């Protein structure tokens, strides 16, 4: 693996090639706005866009962007660490090392107790979009309502601009970043098809469409704005920048506007106004735990505490937040099999042509539940979420049962969210049978069984076994985790149908 491309312009395309590229970009944008009504149509749209993108990549390959740092990423670590320390980053007792299954991570070179401070990063080393950032003035021409995650897009553009600055102050950081990721943007159509039948399939397709659309708009509107990007902005480059932001942006609020301004409270959803990248700290890998990183306003720095005891030689992990494996797969390019926050999304909807649709809709509204939506199947003993259970109860009510519950006080109606809510035996049985069948159908949507996937993983490394490669191994692991959750939930539903426990 080489370091990321830095400065130097590539070749200019001939007029005919530039016209071809412009036509392909127009076709890409057109494809991205075609309406789809189901996952099969969405996948077909993805395949069509991928085919256009491959033609775009072929044309753009003629630009032959030069790389002025041909060193392996690992050989840039020493320079990066020296740069970080010179700029005020503190990480005594910590070094960047390679770990099997992780590529790079943070290693303890001394013992740390839970709660010990192990790294600080000053405000000046936080990579962010500010008023004086060198981003070209192109955004006013791009229809903002057509671009999702505008703050992510701006941060990705800033990364690209810095890559083409010959004397960028961020060069040591850029040199230590990966030049390729395992996010869904790098999947082939065959690899994407491995997700069919999983709850991550739709979001993975949407993510690829959104990034391709962003590329198309930027490429289309950048032509007359700046020579810096006009002849250097490519889809491959944007995939790298977008993936860097997707995988490395942090979730703590950092005050980048000035001293004393309110920055709000930390949350698992994001930073608030905009994402940022935090060099060195972002080398830490994820494990279960709690968020132990925050921004010290007084010291004007990010501080990260050990979430547990780490011995000398251990890898130091941090907690990325309350994310499912679907989130990790789509946005971070990895999965965490033992994820405490893992769950499976299941989409359910009422039949709008059914005779009792209006009554069911009325009762769901009293419960603040949608008539069409995604519900959660979790790990562990309480695998059926309250919302899913309540939806199933309403879905399976008779006309008389609906009338009875609609007439109740709101506080009583809320009992339908309680697993211990007492229902008529026949109704209770219908609910659990409905859930059991629905979950079984979800498993059957996959082209493989749990046993086949487990066998495929177990065979890796054995003589004569099919070699999966990194991305396919990750996808099979994801399917295994999801099917195990669904299998356990099916067993739970069948048991509830038999003995009525918890209802």
DOVO-523525 format. One record per residue (C-alpha): x, y negated, z. Coordinates in steps of 0.2 Angstrom, whole numbers, plus 5000, padded with zeros to 4 digits. Layout:
BEGIN
(papa (X; Y; Z))
...
REM end
This chain:
BEGIN
(papa (5000; 5000; 5000))
(papa (5007; 4983; 4996))
(papa (5003; 4966; 5004))
(papa (4989; 4955; 4997))
(papa (4992; 4945; 4982))
(papa (4998; 4927; 4987))
(papa (5003; 4913; 4976))
(papa (5005; 4912; 4957))
(papa (4993; 4910; 4943))
(papa (4989; 4924; 4931))
(papa (4988; 4923; 4912))
(papa (4974; 4913; 4904))
(papa (4961; 4923; 4894))
(papa (4959; 4921; 4876))
(papa (4943; 4912; 4870))
(papa (4935; 4928; 4864))
(papa (4939; 4936; 4881))
(papa (4933; 4921; 4891))
(papa (4916; 4921; 4881))
(papa (4915; 4940; 4884))
(papa (4917; 4938; 4903))
(papa (4905; 4923; 4903))
(papa (4892; 4935; 4895))
(papa (4895; 4949; 4907))
(papa (4893; 4937; 4922))
(papa (4877; 4931; 4915))
(papa (4871; 4949; 4913))
(papa (4877; 4953; 4931))
(papa (4867; 4939; 4938))
(papa (4852; 4944; 4928))
(papa (4853; 4962; 4934))
(papa (4854; 4956; 4952))
(papa (4837; 4947; 4951))
(papa (4827; 4962; 4944))
(papa (4814; 4967; 4956))
(papa (4814; 4984; 4964))
(papa (4800; 4993; 4973))
(papa (4809; 5008; 4980))
(papa (4826; 5016; 4984))
(papa (4827; 5025; 4967))
(papa (4825; 5009; 4957))
(papa (4837; 5000; 4969))
(papa (4850; 5013; 4966))
(papa (4847; 5012; 4947))
(papa (4850; 4993; 4948))
(papa (4866; 4996; 4958))
(papa (4872; 5008; 4944))
(papa (4868; 4996; 4931))
(papa (4877; 4982; 4940))
(papa (4892; 4993; 4944))
(papa (4893; 4997; 4925))
(papa (4894; 4978; 4921))
(papa (4906; 4975; 4935))
(papa (4918; 4989; 4928))
(papa (4918; 4979; 4912))
(papa (4921; 4963; 4921))
(papa (4936; 4971; 4930))
(papa (4943; 4977; 4914))
(papa (4943; 4960; 4906))
(papa (4949; 4951; 4922))
(papa (4964; 4964; 4923))
(papa (4971; 4955; 4908))
(papa (4974; 4940; 4920))
(papa (4988; 4950; 4928))
(papa (4989; 4941; 4944))
(papa (5007; 4942; 4951))
(papa (5011; 4948; 4968))
(papa (5025; 4938; 4977))
(papa (5026; 4950; 4992))
(papa (5028; 4967; 4986))
(papa (5032; 4974; 5003))
(papa (5022; 4987; 5011))
(papa (5010; 4980; 5024))
(papa (5019; 4988; 5038))
(papa (5035; 4980; 5034))
(papa (5027; 4963; 5037))
(papa (5022; 4966; 5055))
(papa (5039; 4959; 5062))
(papa (5037; 4943; 5053))
(papa (5019; 4941; 5057))
(papa (5022; 4944; 5076))
(papa (5036; 4931; 5076))
(papa (5025; 4919; 5068))
(papa (5010; 4922; 5080))
(papa (5022; 4920; 5095))
(papa (5029; 4904; 5088))
(papa (5012; 4897; 5086))
(papa (5007; 4901; 5104))
(papa (4999; 4918; 5103))
(papa (5004; 4928; 5119))
(papa (5004; 4947; 5119))
(papa (5017; 4953; 5131))
(papa (5016; 4972; 5133))
(papa (5007; 4974; 5116))
(papa (5013; 4979; 5099))
(papa (5006; 4983; 5082))
(papa (5008; 5001; 5078))
(papa (5001; 5015; 5066))
(papa (4989; 5028; 5073))
(papa (4983; 5043; 5065))
(papa (4965; 5041; 5058))
(papa (4966; 5022; 5062))
(papa (4980; 5015; 5051))
(papa (4985; 5001; 5062))
(papa (4980; 4996; 5080))
(papa (4987; 4989; 5096))
(papa (4998; 4999; 5107))
(papa (5002; 4996; 5125))
(papa (5021; 4995; 5129))
(papa (5017; 4994; 5147))
(papa (5003; 4999; 5159))
(papa (4987; 4988; 5159))
(papa (4974; 4989; 5173))
(papa (4955; 4986; 5168))
(papa (4952; 4968; 5167))
(papa (4971; 4963; 5164))
(papa (4973; 4950; 5151))
(papa (4982; 4958; 5136))
(papa (4981; 4945; 5122))
(papa (4978; 4926; 5120))
(papa (4976; 4917; 5104))
(papa (4977; 4898; 5103))
(papa (4964; 4888; 5094))
(papa (4976; 4883; 5081))
(papa (4978; 4901; 5075))
(papa (4959; 4904; 5073))
(papa (4956; 4905; 5054))
(papa (4940; 4895; 5051))
(papa (4931; 4884; 5039))
(papa (4933; 4866; 5045))
(papa (4930; 4849; 5037))
(papa (4948; 4848; 5031))
(papa (4949; 4865; 5024))
(papa (4955; 4866; 5006))
(papa (4939; 4874; 4999))
(papa (4935; 4866; 4982))
(papa (4919; 4856; 4980))
(papa (4909; 4869; 4971))
(papa (4895; 4874; 4983))
(papa (4884; 4859; 4978))
(papa (4882; 4868; 4961))
(papa (4878; 4885; 4967))
(papa (4859; 4888; 4972))
(papa (4861; 4890; 4991))
(papa (4844; 4899; 4992))
(papa (4851; 4912; 4981))
(papa (4866; 4916; 4991))
(papa (4865; 4925; 5008))
(papa (4877; 4923; 5022))
(papa (4884; 4906; 5016))
(papa (4896; 4904; 5031))
(papa (4904; 4921; 5026))
(papa (4905; 4916; 5008))
(papa (4914; 4900; 5013))
(papa (4926; 4909; 5024))
(papa (4930; 4921; 5010))
(papa (4933; 4907; 4998))
(papa (4945; 4899; 5010))
(papa (4955; 4916; 5011))
(papa (4956; 4916; 4992))
(papa (4962; 4898; 4992))
(papa (4975; 4901; 5005))
(papa (4982; 4916; 4995))
(papa (4986; 4904; 4980))
(papa (4994; 4891; 4991))
(papa (5013; 4894; 4988))
(papa (5017; 4887; 5005))
(papa (5002; 4892; 5015))
(papa (5004; 4892; 5034))
(papa (4994; 4907; 5035))
(papa (5005; 4918; 5023))
(papa (5012; 4929; 5038))
(papa (4994; 4933; 5042))
(papa (4988; 4936; 5024))
(papa (5003; 4948; 5022))
(papa (4998; 4959; 5036))
(papa (4980; 4961; 5030))
(papa (4975; 4977; 5021))
(papa (4974; 4975; 5002))
(papa (4960; 4987; 5000))
(papa (4946; 4992; 5012))
(papa (4934; 5007; 5014))
(papa (4918; 4996; 5014))
(papa (4903; 5000; 5003))
(papa (4910; 4987; 4990))
(papa (4924; 4999; 4985))
(papa (4912; 5014; 4983))
(papa (4910; 5023; 4967))
(papa (4892; 5027; 4961))
(papa (4895; 5045; 4965))
(papa (4901; 5040; 4983))
(papa (4886; 5029; 4985))
(papa (4875; 5044; 4980))
(papa (4881; 5053; 4995))
(papa (4871; 5041; 5006))
(papa (4855; 5046; 4998))
(papa (4842; 5051; 5011))
(papa (4851; 5042; 5025))
(papa (4845; 5026; 5034))
(papa (4861; 5017; 5028))
(papa (4857; 5019; 5009))
(papa (4846; 5004; 5007))
(papa (4857; 4992; 5016))
(papa (4873; 4998; 5007))
(papa (4864; 4995; 4990))
(papa (4858; 4978; 4996))
(papa (4876; 4973; 5002))
(papa (4884; 4978; 4985))
(papa (4870; 4968; 4976))
(papa (4873; 4952; 4987))
(papa (4892; 4952; 4985))
(papa (4891; 4955; 4966))
(papa (4878; 4941; 4965))
(papa (4889; 4929; 4975))
(papa (4904; 4933; 4964))
(papa (4893; 4929; 4949))
(papa (4887; 4912; 4955))
(papa (4905; 4907; 4960))
(papa (4912; 4913; 4944))
(papa (4899; 4904; 4934))
(papa (4900; 4887; 4943))
(papa (4918; 4887; 4946))
(papa (4924; 4884; 4928))
(papa (4924; 4865; 4928))
(papa (4929; 4863; 4946))
(papa (4946; 4868; 4949))
(papa (4961; 4876; 4939))
(papa (4967; 4884; 4955))
(papa (4952; 4896; 4955))
(papa (4946; 4895; 4937))
(papa (4960; 4907; 4930))
(papa (4963; 4917; 4946))
(papa (4946; 4921; 4954))
(papa (4941; 4939; 4950))
(papa (4929; 4951; 4956))
(papa (4943; 4962; 4964))
(papa (4949; 4947; 4973))
(papa (4932; 4942; 4980))
(papa (4929; 4960; 4986))
(papa (4945; 4959; 4996))
(papa (4940; 4942; 5003))
(papa (4922; 4947; 5007))
(papa (4928; 4964; 5015))
(papa (4941; 4955; 5025))
(papa (4927; 4944; 5032))
(papa (4915; 4958; 5034))
(papa (4927; 4969; 5044))
(papa (4937; 4956; 5054))
(papa (4925; 4942; 5059))
(papa (4923; 4941; 5077))
(papa (4907; 4939; 5088))
(papa (4912; 4926; 5101))
(papa (4908; 4908; 5101))
(papa (4923; 4897; 5098))
(papa (4923; 4878; 5099))
(papa (4931; 4872; 5083))
(papa (4924; 4855; 5083))
(papa (4933; 4847; 5097))
(papa (4936; 4847; 5116))
(papa (4921; 4847; 5128))
(papa (4907; 4851; 5115))
(papa (4895; 4864; 5119))
(papa (4898; 4881; 5111))
(papa (4883; 4891; 5117))
(papa (4883; 4908; 5125))
(papa (4891; 4924; 5118))
(papa (4880; 4936; 5109))
(papa (4881; 4952; 5099))
(papa (4874; 4945; 5083))
(papa (4887; 4933; 5079))
(papa (4897; 4917; 5082))
(papa (4883; 4905; 5080))
(papa (4887; 4891; 5068))
(papa (4901; 4901; 5058))
(papa (4912; 4916; 5058))
(papa (4930; 4915; 5061))
(papa (4946; 4927; 5060))
(papa (4957; 4929; 5075))
(papa (4975; 4935; 5070))
(papa (4983; 4949; 5080))
(papa (4967; 4951; 5091))
(papa (4958; 4958; 5076))
(papa (4971; 4972; 5074))
(papa (4962; 4981; 5089))
(papa (4951; 4995; 5085))
(papa (4934; 4999; 5092))
(papa (4928; 5010; 5106))
(papa (4912; 5011; 5118))
(papa (4912; 4999; 5132))
(papa (4908; 4981; 5134))
(papa (4913; 4964; 5127))
(papa (4929; 4958; 5136))
(papa (4934; 4944; 5125))
(papa (4929; 4926; 5126))
(papa (4934; 4908; 5123))
(papa (4942; 4898; 5137))
(papa (4937; 4880; 5134))
(papa (4949; 4874; 5147))
(papa (4964; 4883; 5139))
(papa (4958; 4881; 5121))
(papa (4961; 4899; 5117))
(papa (4954; 4916; 5115))
(papa (4957; 4928; 5129))
(papa (4954; 4947; 5129))
(papa (4954; 4958; 5144))
(papa (4958; 4977; 5145))
(papa (4941; 4986; 5145))
(papa (4948; 5000; 5155))
(papa (4965; 5006; 5161))
(papa (4978; 5009; 5147))
(papa (4994; 5018; 5150))
(papa (5011; 5014; 5141))
(papa (5009; 5022; 5124))
(papa (4990; 5021; 5123))
(papa (4981; 5013; 5109))
(papa (4972; 4997; 5116))
(papa (4954; 4997; 5111))
(papa (4941; 4983; 5111))
(papa (4922; 4984; 5110))
(papa (4915; 4977; 5094))
(papa (4897; 4974; 5100))
(papa (4880; 4983; 5100))
(papa (4881; 4990; 5082))
(papa (4875; 5006; 5075))
(papa (4885; 5018; 5064))
(papa (4875; 5011; 5049))
(papa (4881; 4994; 5053))
(papa (4899; 5000; 5055))
(papa (4898; 5010; 5039))
(papa (4891; 4995; 5028))
(papa (4900; 4981; 5036))
(papa (4916; 4988; 5043))
(papa (4920; 5003; 5032))
(papa (4921; 5016; 5046))
(papa (4910; 5026; 5058))
(papa (4912; 5030; 5076))
(papa (4904; 5047; 5079))
(papa (4902; 5045; 5098))
(papa (4894; 5028; 5096))
(papa (4883; 5025; 5112))
(papa (4873; 5012; 5101))
(papa (4869; 5024; 5087))
(papa (4852; 5027; 5080))
(papa (4842; 5031; 5064))
(papa (4830; 5019; 5056))
(papa (4814; 5026; 5050))
(papa (4802; 5016; 5039))
(papa (4783; 5018; 5042))
(papa (4768; 5009; 5035))
(papa (4749; 5010; 5036))
(papa (4739; 5014; 5021))
(papa (4731; 4998; 5015))
(papa (4717; 5008; 5006))
(papa (4713; 5018; 5021))
(papa (4695; 5016; 5028))
(papa (4702; 5011; 5046))
(papa (4716; 5000; 5040))
(papa (4709; 4984; 5047))
(papa (4706; 4991; 5064))
(papa (4724; 4999; 5064))
(papa (4731; 4983; 5059))
(papa (4722; 4973; 5072))
(papa (4728; 4984; 5086))
(papa (4746; 4984; 5079))
(papa (4745; 4965; 5079))
(papa (4740; 4965; 5098))
(papa (4756; 4976; 5101))
(papa (4766; 4964; 5090))
(papa (4771; 4978; 5078))
(papa (4771; 4977; 5059))
(papa (4760; 4987; 5047))
(papa (4776; 4990; 5037))
(papa (4793; 4991; 5046))
(papa (4808; 5000; 5052))
(papa (4807; 5010; 5068))
(papa (4821; 5018; 5079))
(papa (4826; 5036; 5083))
(papa (4839; 5035; 5096))
(papa (4852; 5047; 5104))
(papa (4848; 5055; 5121))
(papa (4832; 5060; 5130))
(papa (4822; 5044; 5126))
(papa (4825; 5047; 5107))
(papa (4808; 5040; 5102))
(papa (4808; 5022; 5104))
(papa (4793; 5013; 5112))
(papa (4789; 5004; 5096))
(papa (4789; 5020; 5085))
(papa (4779; 5030; 5098))
(papa (4766; 5016; 5099))
(papa (4765; 5015; 5080))
(papa (4762; 5034; 5079))
(papa (4748; 5033; 5092))
(papa (4739; 5019; 5082))
(papa (4742; 5028; 5066))
(papa (4734; 5044; 5072))
(papa (4719; 5036; 5081))
(papa (4701; 5040; 5077))
(papa (4688; 5026; 5074))
(papa (4681; 5028; 5091))
(papa (4699; 5028; 5099))
(papa (4703; 5012; 5089))
(papa (4687; 5004; 5095))
(papa (4691; 5009; 5113))
(papa (4709; 5002; 5113))
(papa (4705; 4986; 5104))
(papa (4692; 4981; 5117))
(papa (4705; 4983; 5131))
(papa (4714; 4969; 5139))
(papa (4731; 4965; 5132))
(papa (4740; 4971; 5147))
(papa (4731; 4988; 5145))
(papa (4734; 4989; 5127))
(papa (4753; 4987; 5131))
(papa (4752; 5004; 5139))
(papa (4753; 5012; 5122))
(papa (4771; 5007; 5122))
(papa (4774; 5017; 5138))
(papa (4779; 5036; 5135))
(papa (4768; 5040; 5151))
(papa (4752; 5033; 5144))
(papa (4738; 5046; 5146))
(papa (4730; 5050; 5129))
(papa (4717; 5063; 5124))
(papa (4725; 5080; 5122))
(papa (4720; 5081; 5103))
(papa (4727; 5064; 5100))
(papa (4743; 5067; 5109))
(papa (4746; 5083; 5099))
(papa (4742; 5074; 5083))
(papa (4755; 5060; 5087))
(papa (4769; 5072; 5091))
(papa (4765; 5083; 5076))
(papa (4765; 5068; 5065))
(papa (4782; 5062; 5071))
(papa (4790; 5079; 5070))
(papa (4784; 5081; 5052))
(papa (4790; 5064; 5047))
(papa (4807; 5067; 5054))
(papa (4808; 5083; 5046))
(papa (4804; 5075; 5029))
(papa (4818; 5062; 5032))
(papa (4831; 5076; 5034))
(papa (4825; 5085; 5019))
(papa (4828; 5069; 5008))
(papa (4847; 5073; 5009))
(papa (4854; 5085; 4996))
(papa (4863; 5094; 5010))
(papa (4859; 5102; 5026))
(papa (4867; 5099; 5043))
(papa (4875; 5116; 5043))
(papa (4883; 5113; 5025))
(papa (4890; 5096; 5031))
(papa (4897; 5103; 5047))
(papa (4905; 5117; 5037))
(papa (4912; 5105; 5024))
(papa (4921; 5095; 5038))
(papa (4927; 5110; 5047))
(papa (4935; 5117; 5031))
(papa (4946; 5102; 5029))
(papa (4965; 5106; 5030))
(papa (4961; 5125; 5026))
(papa (4969; 5133; 5012))
(papa (4959; 5132; 4996))
(papa (4946; 5120; 5004))
(papa (4938; 5106; 4994))
(papa (4948; 5090; 4998))
(papa (4935; 5076; 5002))
(papa (4946; 5060; 5002))
(papa (4944; 5046; 5015))
(papa (4928; 5039; 5009))
(papa (4919; 5055; 5006))
(papa (4924; 5062; 5023))
(papa (4917; 5046; 5031))
(papa (4901; 5048; 5022))
(papa (4899; 5067; 5027))
(papa (4903; 5062; 5045))
(papa (4890; 5049; 5044))
(papa (4877; 5062; 5038))
(papa (4882; 5074; 5051))
(papa (4879; 5061; 5065))
(papa (4863; 5055; 5058))
(papa (4856; 5073; 5055))
(papa (4861; 5078; 5073))
(papa (4851; 5063; 5080))
(papa (4836; 5068; 5069))
(papa (4837; 5087; 5073))
(papa (4837; 5083; 5092))
(papa (4822; 5071; 5090))
(papa (4813; 5085; 5080))
(papa (4816; 5097; 5094))
(papa (4810; 5084; 5107))
(papa (4794; 5081; 5097))
(papa (4790; 5099; 5095))
(papa (4792; 5102; 5114))
(papa (4781; 5087; 5118))
(papa (4768; 5094; 5106))
(papa (4768; 5110; 5116))
(papa (4768; 5104; 5134))
(papa (4763; 5086; 5134))
(papa (4778; 5080; 5145))
(papa (4780; 5061; 5144))
(papa (4763; 5057; 5138))
REM end
